[in-house]
Amino acid sequence: MSRPTDTYSSTAAIRLIAAREARAVLTRKSVWVTLVIMLVAVLGGLGWGAWQGSKENAPQVIGYVGAEPAALAAVTGDNGDGPAMESVGYPDRDTALAALSDGDIAAIYRPAESGPGWELVSESSVDTDSLTALRAAQAAIARDGFLTEFGISGEQVAEITTAGTVTTVRVDGGSDDGAFGDPRTAGTVMVTLIGLGVLVMSVMMFAITIGSAVIEEKSSRVVELMVATVRPLDLLWGKIIGVGGVGLAFVATLFAVTAAGIGFTGIGERFDVEIDLTVLPVLLLFYVLGYLFFSVLYAAAGSLVSRMEDFQGVQTPVILLLMAVMYVPFFGLTQVDSTFMRVVAWVPPFSSSTIPLQYAVGNVGVGGVLGAALILALATAVTSWLAARIYRSSILHTGSPVGWLKALRGVRRG
């Protein structure tokens, strides 16, 4: 196998292979269908969320007849600290019922028609938060009235109640309720989790594409012609860069649409949560590193077999590792501040999914992100060196599959 070394250019060869692989991926309908489905899901989810947020923030209008009940006055307008509620009075029962029927009010708060107590009349299910607030206010009024008969004032009751209250305070200012415990970061965490789902799906889709392409070329013997003119490692990196470029554009498009959709719908303000969109570049950075890490493994896996039927066996260890990377941040949502989650965020390749989550909750800053990225990049370089040696020694192998252990022993002997 000879090639004119004086005119051969690795850069030109990699560029040529990358362009070829990118065109091959872009001609697949499945890639475009997946992108369209994901875009529709993102836009539909943001639209639905904005609609729900509008309903959530819209005040519940409660009607009453005659004088406003004390409990209703205590929870409506600026008086209540619970759900947004407003009250409107009507001169008689029939007028109030007509307003309820027309949808002008959500419910009518009135004394019970039979027996003591009060009732909230509505045409459908009552908002549970509003009902809870009214029950608490009515109970407080009844309690204060009862205690007043014994000479105990409302101020004394409040003092006694406050003295018996136990609250938890953490030195670091964090929350014991997991990733969604802090309203300042809950919105960012949600965006991060959605981004992680896109990240893992994209890594899986495009990295597997490389492994499948290697097997197709081996089974058709095309690879024998290619390595006669292109060095195996140039062929490998041309595939990774070409497919990866399409994958990067795929993910960047989804993230750009997500950022634009969040800004256009104002979904954060609708749910009264903050969304830090700087998490999207962090996700994009770790997508690139995660893709490089797993793509070289899939390329090596593809070089170990000659038939697509044998691919499942050799890719199983890679899939298991990828699944572990995906599940760790989701399983650790309630314990984002635990020692395990803080440590695993620095361990490649798990850092590709856990560091964005740690950044979202505020446990690491830009310096931590760059440090974890550097460690992952070094681990990716080592993995690439190892996988490249496996690829180079196995790319022309035909016949029975080569196991990972045998391939690694061959690398060690080489």
C-alpha positions as semicolon CSV with decimal commas, in nm:
position;residue;x (nm);y (nm);z (nm)
1;M;0,000;0,000;0,000
2;S;0,188;0,304;-0,122
3;R;0,091;0,667;-0,144
4;P;0,286;0,972;-0,258
5;T;0,395;1,101;0,079
6;D;0,550;1,414;-0,071
7;T;0,213;1,540;-0,194
8;Y;-0,014;1,385;0,067
9;S;-0,183;1,632;0,303
10;S;-0,362;1,510;0,614
11;T;-0,551;1,838;0,639
12;A;-0,680;1,808;0,284
13;A;-0,772;1,444;0,334
14;I;-0,960;1,515;0,656
15;R;-1,139;1,809;0,493
16;L;-1,241;1,591;0,197
17;I;-1,368;1,306;0,415
18;A;-1,548;1,549;0,648
19;A;-1,732;1,711;0,357
20;R;-1,828;1,368;0,223
21;E;-1,960;1,250;0,560
22;A;-2,150;1,575;0,621
23;R;-2,323;1,544;0,283
24;A;-2,412;1,183;0,358
25;V;-2,572;1,279;0,689
26;L;-2,756;1,577;0,543
27;T;-2,916;1,359;0,275
28;R;-3,078;1,137;0,537
29;K;-3,445;1,216;0,581
30;S;-3,436;1,084;0,938
31;V;-3,206;1,370;1,045
32;W;-3,439;1,636;0,907
33;V;-3,749;1,464;1,042
34;T;-3,589;1,446;1,387
35;L;-3,492;1,813;1,372
36;V;-3,844;1,918;1,271
37;I;-3,999;1,704;1,545
38;M;-3,764;1,852;1,803
39;L;-3,833;2,208;1,687
40;V;-4,208;2,149;1,700
41;A;-4,170;1,997;2,047
42;V;-3,966;2,295;2,170
43;L;-4,197;2,558;2,026
44;G;-4,508;2,368;2,129
45;G;-4,374;2,318;2,480
46;L;-4,285;2,685;2,518
47;G;-4,623;2,791;2,383
48;W;-4,811;2,555;2,612
49;G;-4,597;2,662;2,908
50;A;-4,660;3,030;2,837
51;W;-5,034;2,962;2,818
52;Q;-5,027;2,773;3,146
53;G;-4,821;3,051;3,300
54;S;-5,080;3,307;3,195
55;K;-5,352;3,099;3,358
56;E;-5,135;3,050;3,667
57;N;-5,072;3,422;3,712
58;A;-5,423;3,534;3,625
59;P;-5,596;3,623;3,954
60;Q;-5,893;3,417;4,065
61;V;-6,195;3,647;4,083
62;I;-6,425;3,554;4,372
63;G;-6,767;3,712;4,401
64;Y;-6,977;3,784;4,710
65;V;-7,319;3,927;4,789
66;G;-7,363;4,231;5,010
67;A;-7,080;4,308;5,251
68;E;-6,743;4,154;5,171
69;P;-6,667;3,856;5,401
70;A;-6,370;3,915;5,629
71;A;-6,192;3,599;5,512
72;L;-6,221;3,703;5,149
73;A;-6,093;4,053;5,228
74;A;-5,794;3,898;5,407
75;V;-5,672;3,701;5,104
76;T;-5,756;3,924;4,805
77;G;-5,562;4,207;4,648
78;D;-5,248;4,309;4,833
79;N;-5,366;4,156;5,160
80;G;-5,293;3,792;5,078
81;D;-4,952;3,634;5,039
82;G;-5,085;3,321;4,867
83;P;-5,241;3,281;4,521
84;A;-5,346;3,594;4,330
85;M;-5,712;3,660;4,411
86;E;-5,954;3,946;4,356
87;S;-6,302;4,003;4,491
88;V;-6,609;4,169;4,343
89;G;-6,940;4,239;4,514
90;Y;-7,294;4,194;4,381
91;P;-7,619;4,337;4,516
92;D;-7,811;4,011;4,518
93;R;-7,778;3,635;4,478
94;D;-7,924;3,617;4,125
95;T;-7,682;3,877;3,988
96;A;-7,388;3,690;4,138
97;L;-7,506;3,358;3,991
98;A;-7,548;3,522;3,650
99;A;-7,190;3,653;3,666
100;L;-7,071;3,304;3,759
101;S;-7,261;3,154;3,467
102;D;-7,113;3,411;3,225
103;G;-6,759;3,335;3,343
104;D;-6,701;3,679;3,490
105;I;-6,605;3,524;3,824
106;A;-6,457;3,187;3,918
107;A;-6,669;3,128;4,229
108;I;-6,898;3,286;4,488
109;Y;-6,801;3,294;4,854
110;R;-7,105;3,300;5,079
111;P;-7,237;3,172;5,413
112;A;-7,352;2,812;5,399
113;E;-7,721;2,788;5,315
114;S;-7,768;2,505;5,563
115;G;-7,581;2,500;5,893
116;P;-7,278;2,698;6,008
117;G;-6,971;2,770;5,799
118;W;-6,910;2,903;5,452
119;E;-6,918;2,764;5,100
120;L;-6,742;2,836;4,774
121;V;-6,987;2,796;4,486
122;S;-6,855;2,727;4,136
123;E;-6,962;2,565;3,811
124;S;-6,658;2,336;3,793
125;S;-6,368;2,232;4,014
126;V;-6,242;2,512;4,238
127;D;-5,880;2,626;4,233
128;T;-5,728;2,433;4,524
129;D;-5,484;2,711;4,619
130;S;-5,768;2,963;4,648
131;L;-5,977;2,720;4,849
132;T;-5,687;2,649;5,086
133;A;-5,622;3,021;5,137
134;L;-5,989;3,090;5,215
135;R;-6,010;2,798;5,455
136;A;-5,700;2,915;5,640
137;A;-5,829;3,274;5,661
138;Q;-6,173;3,164;5,779
139;A;-6,020;2,933;6,039
140;A;-5,795;3,214;6,165
141;I;-6,094;3,448;6,200
142;A;-6,293;3,184;6,388
143;R;-5,996;3,109;6,614
144;D;-5,929;3,474;6,691
145;G;-6,295;3,531;6,769
146;F;-6,301;3,237;7,004
147;L;-5,982;3,343;7,184
148;T;-6,103;3,702;7,212
149;E;-6,386;3,578;7,432
150;F;-6,117;3,463;7,677
151;G;-5,926;3,791;7,663
152;I;-5,647;3,669;7,431
153;S;-5,565;3,915;7,153
154;G;-5,463;3,833;6,798
155;E;-5,114;3,974;6,864
156;Q;-5,066;3,732;7,153
157;V;-5,177;3,442;6,935
158;A;-4,930;3,543;6,662
159;E;-4,648;3,573;6,917
160;I;-4,718;3,228;7,057
161;T;-4,745;3,074;6,709
162;T;-4,420;3,234;6,592
163;A;-4,236;3,118;6,903
164;G;-4,332;2,758;6,825
165;T;-4,217;2,769;6,462
166;V;-3,900;2,586;6,356
167;T;-3,736;2,679;6,026
168;T;-3,425;2,545;5,854
169;V;-3,141;2,770;5,743
170;R;-2,833;2,651;5,553
171;V;-2,503;2,831;5,586
172;D;-2,444;2,816;5,209
173;G;-2,787;2,960;5,140
174;G;-2,892;2,651;4,944
175;S;-3,218;2,463;4,952
176;D;-3,302;2,122;5,093
177;D;-3,564;2,068;4,821
178;G;-3,322;1,959;4,549
179;A;-3,262;2,123;4,214
180;F;-3,605;2,288;4,207
181;G;-3,597;2,412;4,565
182;D;-3,465;2,759;4,485
183;P;-3,701;2,970;4,270
184;R;-3,400;3,173;4,156
185;T;-3,257;2,872;3,971
186;A;-3,561;2,647;3,914
187;G;-3,625;2,786;3,565
188;T;-3,261;2,747;3,464
189;V;-3,261;2,389;3,595
190;M;-3,565;2,303;3,384
191;V;-3,400;2,446;3,071
192;T;-3,082;2,254;3,158
193;L;-3,266;1,923;3,191
194;I;-3,436;1,971;2,856
195;G;-3,099;2,064;2,706
196;L;-2,939;1,754;2,855
197;G;-3,207;1,540;2,695
198;V;-3,131;1,698;2,358
199;L;-2,757;1,663;2,421
200;V;-2,765;1,292;2,501
201;M;-3,006;1,214;2,217
202;S;-2,785;1,400;1,970
203;V;-2,465;1,235;2,092
204;M;-2,630;0,897;2,061
205;M;-2,772;0,967;1,715
206;F;-2,460;1,115;1,556
207;A;-2,199;0,900;1,733
208;I;-2,384;0,582;1,635
209;T;-2,392;0,715;1,278
210;I;-2,012;0,700;1,273
211;G;-2,004;0,340;1,395
212;S;-2,265;0,238;1,139
213;A;-2,077;0,412;0,857
214;V;-1,756;0,229;0,947
215;I;-1,934;-0,107;0,936
216;E;-2,103;-0,029;0,603
217;E;-1,768;0,058;0,447
218;K;-1,609;-0,258;0,586
219;S;-1,890;-0,487;0,472
220;S;-1,880;-0,343;0,119
221;R;-1,499;-0,348;0,111
222;V;-1,501;0,024;0,024
223;V;-1,272;0,089;0,319
224;E;-0,994;-0,112;0,152
225;L;-0,994;0,133;-0,136
226;M;-1,014;0,433;0,095
227;V;-0,719;0,337;0,317
228;A;-0,513;0,283;0,002
229;T;-0,523;0,658;-0,053
230;V;-0,611;0,799;0,290
231;R;-0,442;0,723;0,619
232;P;-0,671;0,539;0,863
233;L;-0,651;0,811;1,128
234;D;-0,729;1,082;0,872
235;L;-1,029;0,875;0,765
236;L;-1,137;0,845;1,130
237;W;-1,112;1,216;1,209
238;G;-1,271;1,313;0,880
239;K;-1,576;1,109;0,977
240;I;-1,586;1,251;1,329
241;I;-1,552;1,613;1,215
242;G;-1,799;1,581;0,926
243;V;-2,074;1,410;1,124
244;G;-1,996;1,621;1,430
245;G;-2,031;1,944;1,235
246;V;-2,384;1,847;1,134
247;G;-2,459;1,744;1,491
248;L;-2,328;2,074;1,626
249;A;-2,545;2,268;1,382
250;F;-2,840;2,049;1,483
251;V;-2,798;2,119;1,855
252;A;-2,709;2,487;1,805
253;T;-3,029;2,536;1,604
254;L;-3,239;2,379;1,878
255;F;-3,072;2,588;2,147
256;A;-3,106;2,910;1,944
257;V;-3,477;2,844;1,889
258;T;-3,515;2,765;2,259
259;A;-3,345;3,091;2,362
260;A;-3,554;3,293;2,117
261;G;-3,872;3,118;2,230
262;I;-3,799;3,183;2,597
263;G;-3,743;3,550;2,524
264;F;-4,048;3,584;2,299
265;T;-4,296;3,407;2,529
266;G;-4,157;3,553;2,852
267;I;-4,221;3,216;3,011
268;G;-3,988;3,290;3,302
269;E;-4,184;3,599;3,402
270;R;-4,513;3,415;3,361
271;F;-4,406;3,154;3,616
272;D;-4,214;3,411;3,824
273;V;-3,883;3,224;3,786
274;E;-3,545;3,334;3,656
275;I;-3,392;3,164;3,351
276;D;-3,018;3,212;3,299
277;L;-2,960;3,146;2,929
278;T;-2,581;3,134;2,978
279;V;-2,638;2,767;3,055
280;L;-2,698;2,706;2,682
281;P;-2,335;2,781;2,577
282;V;-2,223;2,556;2,864
283;L;-2,443;2,277;2,730
284;L;-2,310;2,335;2,379
285;L;-1,949;2,315;2,500
286;F;-2,009;1,986;2,677
287;Y;-2,204;1,852;2,382
288;V;-1,892;1,894;2,167
289;L;-1,670;1,725;2,426
290;G;-1,921;1,449;2,494
291;Y;-1,967;1,387;2,124
292;L;-1,591;1,360;2,067
293;F;-1,556;1,121;2,360
294;F;-1,827;0,883;2,243
295;S;-1,774;0,917;1,868
296;V;-1,421;0,776;1,885
297;L;-1,553;0,488;2,096
298;Y;-1,825;0,415;1,842
299;A;-1,575;0,435;1,557
300;A;-1,354;0,186;1,739
301;A;-1,657;-0,036;1,805
302;G;-1,749;-0,028;1,436
303;S;-1,398;-0,129;1,335
304;L;-1,420;-0,443;1,551
305;V;-1,697;-0,603;1,341
306;S;-1,767;-0,660;0,974
307;R;-2,144;-0,702;0,985
308;M;-2,419;-0,481;1,124
309;E;-2,564;-0,785;1,302
310;D;-2,255;-0,802;1,524
311;F;-2,258;-0,432;1,611
312;Q;-2,501;-0,468;1,901
313;G;-2,260;-0,682;2,098
314;V;-1,956;-0,457;2,071
315;Q;-2,149;-0,132;2,126
316;T;-2,316;-0,254;2,448
317;P;-2,038;-0,126;2,681
318;V;-2,048;0,214;2,509
319;I;-2,428;0,234;2,534
320;L;-2,420;0,141;2,903
321;L;-2,165;0,415;2,969
322;L;-2,373;0,667;2,772
323;M;-2,688;0,569;2,963
324;A;-2,503;0,615;3,292
325;V;-2,392;0,961;3,181
326;M;-2,753;1,048;3,101
327;Y;-2,915;0,912;3,417
328;V;-2,675;1,049;3,682
329;P;-2,802;1,411;3,674
330;F;-3,167;1,301;3,669
331;F;-3,122;1,063;3,961
332;G;-2,933;1,332;4,150
333;L;-3,193;1,607;4,109
334;T;-3,297;1,590;4,474
335;Q;-2,935;1,578;4,595
336;V;-2,755;1,829;4,375
337;D;-2,557;1,956;4,674
338;S;-2,444;1,610;4,788
339;T;-2,077;1,516;4,792
340;F;-2,138;1,249;4,528
341;M;-2,295;1,492;4,279
342;R;-2,025;1,753;4,339
343;V;-1,746;1,497;4,287
344;V;-1,895;1,315;3,987
345;A;-1,931;1,651;3,813
346;W;-1,553;1,645;3,768
347;V;-1,526;1,282;3,654
348;P;-1,518;1,224;3,276
349;P;-1,738;1,148;3,092
350;F;-2,005;1,209;3,360
351;S;-1,903;1,575;3,377
352;S;-2,058;1,627;3,033
353;S;-2,404;1,596;3,190
354;T;-2,350;1,688;3,556
355;I;-2,146;2,008;3,528
356;P;-2,424;2,191;3,337
357;L;-2,664;2,098;3,618
358;Q;-2,419;2,213;3,885
359;Y;-2,377;2,539;3,694
360;A;-2,754;2,581;3,670
361;V;-2,802;2,555;4,048
362;G;-2,506;2,784;4,116
363;N;-2,267;2,529;4,267
364;V;-1,994;2,608;4,012
365;G;-1,909;2,921;3,818
366;V;-1,736;2,984;3,488
367;G;-1,401;2,878;3,635
368;G;-1,544;2,545;3,746
369;V;-1,702;2,491;3,405
370;L;-1,373;2,557;3,227
371;G;-1,182;2,334;3,470
372;A;-1,422;2,044;3,421
373;A;-1,411;2,101;3,044
374;L;-1,030;2,084;3,049
375;I;-1,033;1,756;3,242
376;L;-1,292;1,610;3,005
377;A;-1,089;1,729;2,706
378;L;-0,778;1,554;2,842
379;A;-0,977;1,237;2,904
380;T;-1,118;1,263;2,552
381;A;-0,765;1,298;2,413
382;V;-0,652;0,981;2,593
383;T;-0,965;0,796;2,483
384;S;-0,914;0,918;2,127
385;W;-0,554;0,795;2,125
386;L;-0,661;0,453;2,249
387;A;-0,964;0,426;2,020
388;A;-0,760;0,546;1,722
389;R;-0,507;0,267;1,776
390;I;-0,790;0,014;1,793
391;Y;-0,943;0,163;1,478
392;R;-0,613;0,160;1,289
393;S;-0,538;-0,202;1,378
394;S;-0,892;-0,333;1,319
395;I;-1,026;-0,129;1,026
396;L;-0,922;-0,392;0,769
397;H;-1,022;-0,688;0,986
398;T;-1,291;-0,912;0,838
399;G;-1,462;-1,223;0,964
400;S;-1,557;-1,288;1,326
401;P;-1,598;-0,990;1,562
402;V;-1,304;-0,879;1,773
403;G;-1,382;-0,830;2,142
404;W;-1,282;-0,517;2,333
405;L;-1,039;-0,707;2,557
406;K;-0,865;-0,864;2,260
407;A;-0,845;-0,526;2,087
408;L;-0,698;-0,363;2,398
409;R;-0,442;-0,640;2,434
410;G;-0,346;-0,580;2,071
411;V;-0,296;-0,211;2,146
412;R;-0,076;-0,293;2,444
413;R;0,138;-0,531;2,239
414;G;0,160;-0,272;1,961
